[in-house]
């Protein structure tokens, strides 16, 4: 059964994470329609503390005994029908809270929340330097360098094999130097990790997407199908189904690559004209990297122009 969740007076960054959470709730066997509040009955209302329209919607929902989740900078104890979540929430925290308020538990054997999806869906991690930890394994992700480093090769490989698993924790203020004995291309790290569990990852949010530039696949010549997929996303904005029909990859692998491209801060959503959305303005391209990868793509006949 589809559950109806409405939001009122929430910021654009929060709306963006709500859209991602809709897909991840499939792990709880929840089909959720996430839409703007229209005054009609729903299963859950989401509002942002301090917004006048959101407060009006909240009072209306409370009169009709509709549960409300408030995003706030000033946490308070949950009350009957009223729950609170920090505005700085990470995506897995939001997904767990929504599932709890909608009365669901995770399905056996399904991914609840994964390191890959956390990075892809959180603007505080994506495109930033951060440290990630899963049990004894620690990696440091450098957005500017485009590298993932670890103290040992076994740590790096174990982290890559488990990047699409749950249980990761992240720290954004512990990776300034990104020191480590071994390193890998950030793009290859996320792509290989995603493809390992392609059948278990949720579908990527529907929409039109394109790439900022070529992924750094120079150290992984076997990923020629991914390079072809990237070439298609550089030629024109596309949907997942269109990419699958034009590539040699199945739809699950295409969705996995989109999650990986997003986590690597390469993928941006665009409108029907192919123009990037205001909150996803692409940075200036790295001419050397794009030139190198463009020559590699040209060798395989995958030029973007």
RODO-2510 file (C-alpha; in nm, 4 decimals, decimal comma):
residues 305
     n   res          X          Y          Z
     1     x     0,0000     0,0000     0,0000
     2     x     0,1296     0,3452    -0,0887
     3     x     0,1766     0,5876     0,2010
     4     x     0,1144     0,9588     0,1516
     5     x     0,3729     1,1924     0,3054
     6     x     0,3375     1,5688     0,2721
     7     x     0,5821     1,8499     0,3493
     8     x     0,5267     2,2207     0,4139
     9     x     0,7701     2,5080     0,4530
    10     x     1,0887     2,3006     0,4208
    11     x     1,4063     2,4259     0,2525
    12     x     1,5233     2,3127    -0,0921
    13     x     1,8195     2,1102     0,0467
    14     x     1,5807     1,9163     0,2710
    15     x     1,3379     1,8615    -0,0189
    16     x     1,6217     1,7139    -0,2195
    17     x     1,7051     1,4633     0,0557
    18     x     1,3363     1,3790     0,0954
    19     x     1,3254     1,2736    -0,2692
    20     x     1,6239     1,0435    -0,2158
    21     x     1,4675     0,9025     0,1014
    22     x     1,1587     0,8036    -0,0980
    23     x     1,3669     0,5506    -0,2933
    24     x     1,5527     0,4200     0,0114
    25     x     1,2270     0,3469     0,1947
    26     x     1,1827     0,0514    -0,0405
    27     x     1,4157    -0,1344     0,1979
    28     x     1,1305    -0,1154     0,4503
    29     x     0,8715    -0,2371     0,1978
    30     x     0,7295     0,1140     0,1915
    31     x     0,5974     0,2800    -0,1223
    32     x     0,5814     0,6501    -0,0453
    33     x     0,4290     0,9403    -0,2370
    34     x     0,6176     1,2518    -0,1227
    35     x     0,4395     1,5757    -0,2166
    36     x     0,3741     1,9316    -0,1064
    37     x     0,1075     1,9781     0,1626
    38     x    -0,2302     2,0492     0,0043
    39     x    -0,4477     2,0475     0,3160
    40     x    -0,5852     1,6972     0,2610
    41     x    -0,5352     1,3950     0,4848
    42     x    -0,2011     1,2149     0,4737
    43     x    -0,0056     0,9576     0,6726
    44     x     0,2677     1,1986     0,7856
    45     x     0,3430     1,5710     0,7611
    46     x     0,6983     1,7107     0,7512
    47     x     0,7641     2,0741     0,8444
    48     x     1,0615     2,2968     0,9253
    49     x     1,0744     2,4729     1,2584
    50     x     1,0336     2,8513     1,2342
    51     x     0,8523     2,8583     0,8997
    52     x     0,5124     3,0263     0,9322
    53     x     0,3462     2,8225     0,6577
    54     x     0,4872     2,5029     0,8074
    55     x     0,3533     2,5993     1,1512
    56     x     0,0069     2,6623     1,0045
    57     x     0,0115     2,3217     0,8324
    58     x     0,1318     2,1552     1,1538
    59     x    -0,1577     2,2964     1,3576
    60     x    -0,4031     2,1830     1,0912
    61     x    -0,2519     1,8322     1,0901
    62     x    -0,2544     1,8072     1,4698
    63     x    -0,6253     1,8925     1,4810
    64     x    -0,6842     1,5931     1,2551
    65     x    -0,4441     1,3668     1,4499
    66     x    -0,1954     1,3427     1,1623
    67     x     0,1580     1,2698     1,2930
    68     x     0,4123     1,5471     1,2310
    69     x     0,7916     1,5395     1,1965
    70     x     0,9667     1,8733     1,2563
    71     x     1,3148     1,9535     1,1210
    72     x     1,4762     2,1819     1,3774
    73     x     1,8003     2,3248     1,5147
    74     x     1,6580     2,2993     1,8679
    75     x     1,5752     1,9360     1,9450
    76     x     1,3004     1,8570     2,1937
    77     x     1,1579     1,5307     2,3311
    78     x     0,9025     1,3592     2,1081
    79     x     0,5442     1,4125     2,2124
    80     x     0,2215     1,2393     2,1126
    81     x     0,1969     1,2834     1,7375
    82     x     0,4970     1,5192     1,7219
    83     x     0,8572     1,4116     1,6492
    84     x     1,1769     1,6103     1,5963
    85     x     1,4830     1,5642     1,3729
    86     x     1,7891     1,7928     1,3480
    87     x     1,8059     2,0017     1,0307
    88     x     2,1601     1,8679     0,9811
    89     x     2,0360     1,5053     0,9646
    90     x     2,2152     1,2482     0,7527
    91     x     2,0130     1,0499     0,5002
    92     x     2,0079     0,7138     0,6892
    93     x     1,8801     0,8920     1,0010
    94     x     1,5953     1,0433     0,7997
    95     x     1,5059     0,7097     0,6378
    96     x     1,4971     0,5272     0,9731
    97     x     1,2834     0,8018     1,1283
    98     x     1,0359     0,8061     0,8401
    99     x     1,0083     0,4260     0,8466
   100     x     0,9463     0,4302     1,2220
   101     x     0,6793     0,6992     1,1981
   102     x     0,5111     0,5115     0,9128
   103     x     0,5131     0,1942     1,1215
   104     x     0,7510    -0,0237     0,9226
   105     x     1,0632    -0,2319     0,9865
   106     x     1,3395    -0,3207     0,7374
   107     x     1,2830    -0,6234     0,5159
   108     x     1,5084    -0,9234     0,5905
   109     x     1,8129    -0,9297     0,3677
   110     x     1,7601    -0,5800     0,2276
   111     x     2,0023    -0,2908     0,2642
   112     x     1,8767    -0,0458     0,5279
   113     x     2,1216     0,2344     0,4561
   114     x     2,4609     0,2152     0,2929
   115     x     2,7831     0,4088     0,2836
   116     x     2,7411     0,4715    -0,0878
   117     x     2,3875     0,6075    -0,0517
   118     x     2,4858     0,8212     0,2475
   119     x     2,7540     0,9965     0,0439
   120     x     2,5377     1,0247    -0,2679
   121     x     2,2493     1,1787    -0,0777
   122     x     2,4224     1,4100     0,1681
   123     x     2,5497     1,7489     0,0485
   124     x     2,7685     1,7695     0,3623
   125     x     2,9661     1,4666     0,2381
   126     x     2,9400     1,4702    -0,1412
   127     x     3,2154     1,6811    -0,2929
   128     x     3,3872     1,7259     0,0453
   129     x     3,6887     1,5808     0,2231
   130     x     3,5808     1,3349     0,4927
   131     x     3,6809     1,0281     0,6901
   132     x     3,4612     0,7167     0,6768
   133     x     3,4717     0,4224     0,9174
   134     x     3,3171     0,0766     0,9131
   135     x     3,4277    -0,1272     1,2122
   136     x     3,8095    -0,1407     1,2029
   137     x     3,8306    -0,0109     0,8449
   138     x     3,9011     0,3597     0,7939
   139     x     3,9281     0,5458     0,4647
   140     x     3,9765     0,9136     0,3838
   141     x     3,8034     1,0632     0,0825
   142     x     3,9588     1,3651    -0,0854
   143     x     3,7187     1,5495    -0,3138
   144     x     3,9820     1,7891    -0,4489
   145     x     4,2452     1,5221    -0,5082
   146     x     3,9937     1,2695    -0,6420
   147     x     4,1567     0,9988    -0,4287
   148     x     4,0512     0,7582    -0,1543
   149     x     4,3336     0,6710     0,0871
   150     x     4,3784     0,4140     0,3641
   151     x     4,6610     0,3011     0,5899
   152     x     4,6747    -0,0474     0,4381
   153     x     4,5725    -0,2120     0,1130
   154     x     4,3500    -0,4545     0,3032
   155     x     4,1631    -0,1606     0,4587
   156     x     4,1123    -0,0019     0,1169
   157     x     3,9877    -0,3242    -0,0455
   158     x     3,7643    -0,4159     0,2487
   159     x     3,6106    -0,0682     0,2457
   160     x     3,5480    -0,0842    -0,1293
   161     x     3,3845    -0,4261    -0,1012
   162     x     3,1570    -0,2968     0,1756
   163     x     3,0873     0,0576     0,0519
   164     x     2,7354    -0,0516    -0,0454
   165     x     2,6755    -0,1993     0,3023
   166     x     2,5210    -0,0351     0,6072
   167     x     2,6929     0,0636     0,9313
   168     x     2,9249     0,3389     0,8088
   169     x     3,0008     0,6503     1,0139
   170     x     3,1395     0,9753     0,8738
   171     x     3,3460     1,2649     1,0053
   172     x     3,3949     1,5753     0,7931
   173     x     3,6616     1,7478     1,0042
   174     x     3,9203     1,4695     1,0206
   175     x     4,0522     1,4495     0,6690
   176     x     4,2434     1,7708     0,5989
   177     x     4,5683     1,5994     0,5038
   178     x     4,4193     1,2768     0,3715
   179     x     4,7317     1,0904     0,4745
   180     x     4,7517     0,7203     0,3926
   181     x     4,9893     0,4555     0,2681
   182     x     4,7738     0,3418    -0,0273
   183     x     4,5203     0,5171    -0,2478
   184     x     4,2721     0,4650    -0,5286
   185     x     4,0817     0,6769    -0,7764
   186     x     3,7713     0,8045    -0,5971
   187     x     3,5571     0,7375    -0,9063
   188     x     3,6787     0,3795    -0,9498
   189     x     3,6348     0,3150    -0,5770
   190     x     3,2654     0,4074    -0,5794
   191     x     3,1905     0,2435    -0,9162
   192     x     3,3424    -0,0938    -0,8280
   193     x     3,1743    -0,0881    -0,4876
   194     x     2,8347    -0,0075    -0,6396
   195     x     2,8545    -0,2676    -0,9163
   196     x     2,9300    -0,5437    -0,6639
   197     x     2,5800    -0,5064    -0,5144
   198     x     2,3952    -0,3640    -0,8129
   199     x     2,0961    -0,5963    -0,7688
   200     x     2,0488    -0,4911    -0,4054
   201     x     2,0696    -0,1144    -0,4436
   202     x     1,7440     0,0831    -0,4784
   203     x     1,6572     0,2464    -0,8072
   204     x     1,8129     0,5874    -0,8608
   205     x     1,5602     0,8755    -0,8318
   206     x     1,3768     0,9323    -1,1589
   207     x     1,4789     1,2330    -1,3647
   208     x     1,7145     1,3700    -1,6271
   209     x     2,0860     1,3626    -1,5482
   210     x     2,4207     1,4394    -1,7056
   211     x     2,7859     1,4306    -1,6004
   212     x     3,0086     1,7247    -1,5086
   213     x     3,3032     1,5580    -1,6793
   214     x     3,4692     1,2222    -1,7466
   215     x     3,5088     0,9889    -1,4473
   216     x     3,8687     0,8999    -1,3662
   217     x     3,8816     0,5410    -1,4930
   218     x     4,2415     0,5444    -1,6102
   219     x     4,3370     0,2792    -1,3528
   220     x     4,0464     0,0512    -1,4522
   221     x     4,0595    -0,0208    -1,8277
   222     x     3,8189    -0,3141    -1,7776
   223     x     3,5361    -0,0698    -1,7005
   224     x     3,4856     0,0102    -2,0680
   225     x     3,1061    -0,0318    -2,0354
   226     x     3,1060     0,2330    -1,7632
   227     x     3,3121     0,4583    -1,9879
   228     x     3,0531     0,4114    -2,2621
   229     x     2,7768     0,4997    -2,0132
   230     x     2,9675     0,8124    -1,9120
   231     x     3,0063     0,9107    -2,2764
   232     x     2,6301     0,8902    -2,3203
   233     x     2,5724     1,1125    -2,0171
   234     x     2,8209     1,3657    -2,1514
   235     x     2,6603     1,3746    -2,4958
   236     x     2,3121     1,4481    -2,3657
   237     x     2,1023     1,4445    -2,0502
   238     x     1,9351     1,1070    -2,0085
   239     x     1,7108     0,8932    -1,7909
   240     x     1,8207     0,5576    -1,6516
   241     x     1,5984     0,3611    -1,8885
   242     x     1,7388     0,5462    -2,1899
   243     x     2,0936     0,4756    -2,0760
   244     x     2,0214     0,1047    -2,0344
   245     x     1,8754     0,0821    -2,3868
   246     x     2,1845     0,2491    -2,5355
   247     x     2,4492     0,0635    -2,3355
   248     x     2,5641    -0,2920    -2,2791
   249     x     2,4598    -0,2761    -1,9148
   250     x     2,1465    -0,3994    -1,7419
   251     x     1,9131    -0,1546    -1,5705
   252     x     2,0377    -0,2523    -1,2215
   253     x     2,3979    -0,1820    -1,3257
   254     x     2,2937     0,1529    -1,4737
   255     x     2,1267     0,2522    -1,1459
   256     x     2,4379     0,1400    -0,9549
   257     x     2,6598     0,3567    -1,1761
   258     x     2,4309     0,6562    -1,1258
   259     x     2,4612     0,6150    -0,7465
   260     x     2,8404     0,5905    -0,7855
   261     x     2,8613     0,8955    -1,0157
   262     x     2,6503     1,0901    -0,7662
   263     x     2,8663     0,9849    -0,4709
   264     x     3,1744     1,0948    -0,6681
   265     x     3,0055     1,4350    -0,7238
   266     x     3,0004     1,3858    -1,1010
   267     x     2,6274     1,3570    -1,1662
   268     x     2,3876     1,6511    -1,1740
   269     x     2,0131     1,6740    -1,2300
   270     x     1,8964     1,8907    -1,5196
   271     x     1,5684     2,0225    -1,6555
   272     x     1,4033     1,9248    -1,9822
   273     x     1,6228     2,1719    -2,1728
   274     x     1,9352     2,0096    -2,0309
   275     x     2,0214     2,3085    -1,8097
   276     x     2,1542     2,2290    -1,4629
   277     x     1,9236     2,3087    -1,1740
   278     x     2,0192     2,6212    -0,9715
   279     x     2,1432     2,4279    -0,6668
   280     x     2,3618     2,2007    -0,8813
   281     x     2,5769     2,4448    -1,0747
   282     x     2,8779     2,2499    -1,2055
   283     x     3,2279     2,3623    -1,1055
   284     x     3,4892     2,4673    -1,3591
   285     x     3,6146     2,1522    -1,5354
   286     x     3,9617     2,0149    -1,4770
   287     x     4,1077     2,0563    -1,8242
   288     x     4,3970     1,8119    -1,7752
   289     x     4,1781     1,5346    -1,6363
   290     x     3,9066     1,5826    -1,8947
   291     x     4,1624     1,5951    -2,1729
   292     x     4,3288     1,2731    -2,0574
   293     x     3,9992     1,0869    -2,0180
   294     x     3,8662     1,2288    -2,3430
   295     x     4,1675     1,0832    -2,5252
   296     x     4,1076     0,7479    -2,3554
   297     x     3,7400     0,7609    -2,4564
   298     x     3,8377     0,8538    -2,8117
   299     x     4,0488     0,5389    -2,8275
   300     x     3,7311     0,3363    -2,7661
   301     x     3,5158     0,5514    -2,9922
   302     x     3,3231     0,7036    -2,7021
   303     x     3,3824     1,0753    -2,7616
   304     x     3,1275     1,3064    -2,6022
   305     x     3,1170     1,5437    -2,8956
***
